Amino acid sequence: MMVNTGVAAARADDPVFALPWLAKALRADAGSSTREFAHRTRIASVLQEMPDLRAIRFHQRLIQHAAFSPDGSRAATASYDGTVRVWDTATGAEIGLPRPHANPGAGLTLLFRVDFSPDGSRLVSAGNLDARLWDTASGRLLSPPLPHANEVRVARFSPDGSRILTASLDRTIRCWSATTGQPIGAPMSHEAGILVADWSPDGRLIVSGGRDRTVSVWDAATGRRLAVTPLHEGLISHVEVAPTGRYFVSASASPVFRVWHLPDATLAATLTAGRSVRQARFDPTGSHLLATESDGSARLWDWRRGTAVRSISHPGSRSAVVWVGWSANGRRVMTATAERARVWDIETGRPLTPPDPPYPYPHPR
């Protein structure tokens, strides 16, 4: 059973779970040179397929969001333990002390997002009642908190790094100086809490959506609403502006997702997946979308033609794909479920890494 389970896991591209079973079989057959050789050969074969583990990083509670610095040398994590931590990606060492995001009298502090400035020198984190601006290297706060009256679900630097966009369940979007932390212009308001927002590549427009089931387009300089979409099927779970700046995509946790023109929010395409779509991401050219589905798969769409080009799936996963991301050259994508993450060759749809971490097999006792 030990060997069969280990071999089955290896054949399913799950080397992380194959190893404990094969190691247990090796221990059980200690003293038999023939069996030991066979087990060691299997273990060596599995190890060759293993990804290079660079580091394991810990918080006291769930890590809600993580981001790489623009040069890839550092990673920042935001956790429900109320701290932001920065890590050296080469060594795994923590840089500086944890950055506490506590709000006195507000109870448990939850963090929802962290973002690096374009030059990597600053961080912004989004929490219960405010966003905070940090010096990346020292962990020093660079300004007073950027306040809201409810949870801040989005905090993002503008493409040129001069402003910070925050969006909150208090129904407002704010722009702030990324140098002083002072507000810029008046708040922009939805009819209900805001869950998602994005900048246009030139920083002139903001696209936002949330619990009112609409997406609004704003002039970032004046705060004027330029356009609003019709009602979606559900809460807006995702918005993203295309790299060209000419379109944006919206998803609302239903099978239907849409592409819209900028800045007037006229409909460019309606796409219908087989399952509920939580997120849809443009490739670097803006010509294709990778959309998550609730059955553990993701589909690549040629959105102009309205056709699904390719499907990739997590075998054995019972969880929806909740996040997808593109490599800079558009050749690889990463998908993540609640159970595992994986990198794929988008041209072939073949996995390039084993799932990490997988849980489809019992652990040997």
C-alpha positions in Angstrom: 0.0 0.0 0.0 2.8 2.5 0.9 4.5 2.1 -2.5 1.3 2.1 -4.5 0.1 5.2 -2.8 3.4 7.0 -3.3 3.6 6.0 -6.9 0.0 7.1 -7.5 0.8 10.5 -6.0 3.9 10.8 -8.1 2.0 9.9 -11.3 -0.6 12.5 -10.4 2.2 15.1 -10.3 2.0 15.3 -6.5 5.6 14.7 -5.4 5.1 16.5 -2.1 2.7 13.7 -1.0 4.5 10.9 -2.7 7.7 11.4 -0.7 6.3 10.5 2.8 4.8 7.3 1.6 8.0 6.2 -0.3 10.1 7.2 2.8 7.9 5.1 5.0 8.3 2.1 2.6 12.1 2.6 2.7 12.0 2.4 6.5 9.8 -0.6 6.5 12.1 -2.5 4.2 15.4 -1.6 6.0 17.9 -4.4 5.7 16.7 -5.7 2.3 19.3 -4.3 -0.1 17.1 -5.0 -3.2 14.0 -3.3 -1.8 16.0 -0.4 -0.3 17.6 0.2 -3.8 14.2 0.2 -5.4 12.8 2.6 -2.8 15.8 5.0 -3.1 15.5 5.0 -6.8 11.8 6.0 -6.6 12.6 8.7 -4.1 15.4 10.1 -6.2 13.1 10.2 -9.2 10.4 12.1 -7.2 13.0 14.6 -5.8 14.0 15.5 -9.4 10.5 16.7 -10.0 10.3 18.8 -6.8 10.3 22.6 -7.0 13.2 24.4 -5.4 11.8 25.5 -2.0 13.3 28.9 -1.3 11.7 29.7 2.1 8.7 29.1 4.3 7.2 32.3 5.8 5.0 32.5 8.9 2.4 34.8 10.4 0.3 34.1 13.5 -2.9 34.0 11.4 -4.1 33.7 7.8 -2.1 35.5 5.2 -4.7 37.4 3.1 -2.5 38.9 0.5 1.1 39.0 -0.8 3.0 41.1 -3.3 6.4 41.1 -4.9 8.5 44.2 -5.2 9.0 45.4 -8.8 12.5 43.9 -9.0 11.5 40.7 -7.3 14.0 41.0 -4.5 11.4 41.3 -1.8 8.0 40.0 -0.9 5.4 41.6 1.4 2.6 39.7 3.2 -0.5 41.1 4.8 -2.2 39.0 7.5 -5.2 38.7 9.7 -2.8 38.9 12.6 -2.7 42.6 11.9 0.8 42.9 10.6 2.7 43.5 7.3 6.0 41.7 6.9 8.7 42.1 4.3 10.9 39.2 3.3 14.1 38.8 1.3 13.1 36.4 -1.6 16.6 35.1 -2.0 17.3 34.1 1.6 13.8 34.0 3.1 15.0 36.3 5.9 12.5 38.8 7.3 13.6 42.4 6.6 13.0 44.6 9.7 10.3 44.0 12.3 6.6 43.2 11.7 4.7 46.4 10.8 1.7 46.5 13.2 -1.5 47.9 11.7 -3.5 48.2 15.0 -6.4 50.5 15.5 -6.9 51.1 19.3 -10.5 50.3 20.3 -11.4 48.7 17.0 -11.0 45.1 18.1 -9.2 42.5 15.9 -7.2 44.2 13.1 -7.6 42.4 9.7 -5.4 43.3 6.7 -6.8 42.8 3.2 -4.1 44.0 0.8 -0.5 45.2 0.5 1.1 46.9 -2.5 4.6 48.1 -3.4 5.3 51.5 -5.0 6.6 51.3 -8.6 10.2 51.9 -7.3 9.8 49.5 -4.4 10.7 52.0 -1.7 7.3 52.2 -0.1 4.4 49.9 0.9 0.8 50.6 1.4 -1.4 48.3 3.4 -5.2 48.2 3.7 -6.9 47.3 7.0 -10.0 47.6 9.1 -10.5 51.4 9.2 -7.5 52.8 7.2 -4.6 52.3 4.9 -1.0 52.9 6.0 2.0 54.1 4.1 5.4 52.5 5.0 9.1 52.8 4.2 9.9 49.3 2.8 13.4 49.1 4.2 13.0 50.5 7.7 9.3 49.7 8.4 8.8 53.3 9.4 5.4 54.9 8.9 5.7 57.7 6.3 2.4 59.5 7.0 -0.6 59.5 9.3 -3.2 56.8 8.6 -5.4 57.2 5.5 -8.8 56.9 7.2 -12.1 55.4 6.1 -15.2 54.6 8.1 -15.2 50.9 7.4 -13.0 48.1 6.0 -10.5 49.3 3.3 -10.6 46.5 0.7 -8.2 48.2 -1.9 -5.0 50.2 -1.5 -2.9 50.6 -4.6 -0.2 53.0 -5.9 -0.9 54.9 -9.1 1.3 53.7 -12.1 3.7 56.7 -11.5 3.8 56.1 -7.7 2.6 59.6 -6.9 -0.9 58.7 -5.6 -2.6 56.0 -3.6 -6.1 54.8 -4.4 -8.2 53.4 -1.5 -11.6 51.8 -1.7 -13.8 50.9 1.3 -17.0 49.3 2.5 -17.9 52.8 3.6 -18.9 53.3 -0.1 -16.1 55.7 -0.9 -13.0 55.8 -3.0 -10.2 58.2 -2.0 -7.0 59.4 -3.7 -4.0 60.4 -1.4 -0.6 61.8 -1.9 1.9 59.0 -1.7 4.4 61.4 -0.3 2.4 63.2 2.5 -0.6 60.9 2.9 -2.9 63.9 2.4 -6.2 63.5 0.6 -6.4 64.6 -3.0 -9.8 65.8 -4.1 -13.2 64.8 -2.8 -14.3 61.2 -2.1 -15.9 59.3 -5.0 -19.1 57.4 -3.8 -21.0 54.2 -4.7 -24.4 53.3 -3.5 -23.0 50.4 -1.4 -19.6 49.1 -0.2 -16.8 49.0 -2.7 -14.9 45.7 -3.1 -12.6 46.2 -6.1 -10.9 49.0 -8.0 -8.1 49.5 -10.5 -6.1 52.3 -12.2 -5.8 52.8 -15.9 -2.2 52.4 -17.1 -1.8 56.2 -17.5 -3.3 56.9 -14.0 -6.0 59.2 -15.4 -9.0 56.9 -14.8 -10.2 54.7 -11.9 -12.6 51.8 -12.3 -14.4 50.5 -9.3 -17.2 48.1 -8.3 -18.8 46.4 -5.3 -22.0 45.6 -3.5 -24.2 47.8 -5.6 -23.6 45.4 -8.6 -22.4 48.2 -10.9 -19.0 49.4 -12.1 -18.1 53.1 -12.3 -15.5 54.9 -14.3 -14.0 58.0 -12.6 -11.8 60.9 -13.6 -9.0 60.4 -11.1 -8.0 64.1 -11.2 -11.5 65.6 -10.6 -13.3 62.7 -8.9 -16.1 63.1 -11.5 -18.0 59.9 -12.5 -17.6 59.5 -16.2 -19.8 56.4 -16.7 -21.5 53.6 -14.9 -22.5 50.1 -16.2 -25.9 48.5 -15.9 -26.5 46.1 -13.0 -24.5 42.9 -13.0 -25.8 39.5 -11.9 -24.2 39.7 -8.4 -21.7 41.6 -6.3 -18.7 42.9 -8.4 -15.9 40.5 -7.5 -13.3 41.7 -10.0 -12.4 44.7 -12.3 -9.3 45.1 -14.3 -8.2 47.6 -16.9 -6.5 46.2 -20.0 -2.8 47.0 -20.5 -3.8 49.1 -23.5 -6.0 51.3 -21.4 -8.9 50.9 -23.9 -11.0 48.3 -22.1 -11.8 46.9 -18.7 -13.3 43.6 -17.6 -15.8 43.0 -14.8 -16.8 39.7 -13.1 -19.6 39.3 -10.6 -19.3 35.7 -9.3 -21.7 34.4 -12.0 -20.9 32.6 -15.2 -21.3 35.8 -17.2 -18.4 38.3 -17.4 -18.0 41.3 -19.6 -15.5 43.6 -21.4 -16.3 47.3 -21.6 -14.9 50.2 -23.5 -13.1 53.0 -21.7 -13.9 55.7 -20.7 -17.7 55.5 -21.6 -18.3 51.9 -20.3 -20.2 50.8 -23.4 -20.3 47.0 -23.8 -17.6 45.5 -25.9 -18.2 41.8 -25.2 -20.3 39.4 -23.1 -18.7 36.1 -22.3 -20.4 33.1 -20.6 -18.4 30.4 -18.8 -19.6 27.0 -17.7 -19.4 27.9 -14.0 -19.3 31.0 -11.8 -16.4 33.3 -12.6 -14.8 35.2 -9.8 -11.8 36.7 -11.6 -10.8 37.4 -15.2 -7.3 38.7 -16.0 -6.0 40.3 -19.3 -2.8 38.9 -20.8 0.0 41.4 -21.3 -1.2 42.2 -24.8 -4.9 42.7 -23.8 -6.1 40.3 -26.4 -7.0 37.4 -24.2 -8.5 36.8 -20.8 -7.9 34.0 -18.3 -11.0 33.5 -16.3 -11.4 31.5 -13.1 -14.2 29.0 -12.6 -15.8 27.5 -9.5 -15.1 23.9 -10.5 -11.4 24.2 -10.1 -10.6 25.2 -13.7 -9.6 28.3 -15.6 -10.3 29.1 -19.2 -8.4 31.2 -21.7 -10.7 33.4 -23.8 -10.2 35.3 -27.1 -12.6 37.9 -25.8 -13.1 39.7 -29.1 -14.3 36.4 -30.8 -16.1 35.3 -27.7 -14.5 31.9 -27.8 -12.8 29.8 -25.2 -9.3 28.8 -26.5 -8.1 26.5 -23.8 -9.0 25.1 -20.4 -6.7 24.2 -17.5 -7.8 22.4 -14.4 -6.6 21.2 -11.0 -7.2 17.4 -10.9 -8.9 16.3 -7.8 -9.5 19.8 -6.5 -12.9 20.5 -4.9 -12.3 24.2 -4.7 -12.8 27.1 -7.1 -9.9 28.8 -8.7 -9.8 32.0 -6.8 -6.8 33.7 -8.3 -4.9 33.8 -11.6 -1.8 35.7 -12.7 0.2 36.1 -15.9 4.0 36.2 -16.3 5.4 39.4 -17.8 6.0 37.7 -21.2 2.5 36.1 -21.3 3.8 32.6 -21.7 3.0 31.3 -18.3 0.1 31.7 -15.8 -0.3 30.8 -12.2 -3.6 29.5 -10.8 -4.6 29.1 -7.1 -7.4 27.3 -5.3 -7.9 27.1 -1.6 -5.9 23.8 -1.8 -3.1 24.3 -4.2 -1.3 26.6 -6.6 0.3 25.8 -10.0 2.2 27.3 -12.9 1.2 26.4 -16.5 2.4 26.8 -20.0 -0.5 28.7 -21.5 0.3 27.6 -25.1 0.0 23.9 -24.3 -2.1 24.0 -21.2 0.4 21.7 -19.5 1.5 22.2 -15.9 5.1 23.3 -15.3 5.2 22.7 -11.6 3.6 20.2 -9.3 0.7 21.5 -7.2 1.7 23.2 -4.0 0.4 22.3 -1.5 -1.8 19.3 -2.5 -4.0 17.4 -0.1 -5.7 14.6 -2.0 -3.9 11.7 -0.3 -3.9 10.5 3.3 -0.7 11.2 5.2 1.2 8.2 6.4 1.2 7.8 10.2 
